[in-house]
Amino acid sequence: MLGASPIETWEGAGAIFTFAAGGASLWFWLSVALCIVPLVVSLIAESAAESEHG
């Protein structure tokens, strides 16, 4: 089963790289923002609730 590939040689083979032009950094920073924004919003809400009740 290990030698069952019909590919005999890799000469002339091509590759398609998704986000090869820098799209990966966009998704990285988007995920960082989506992690930080809820923390900031909850900190603001907690500060407002604390000043209101305390």
Secondary structure, DSSP 4 states (H G I P E B T S, - for coil): -TT--S----TT-----TTTTTHHHHHHHHHHHHHHHHHHHHHHHHHHHHHHH-
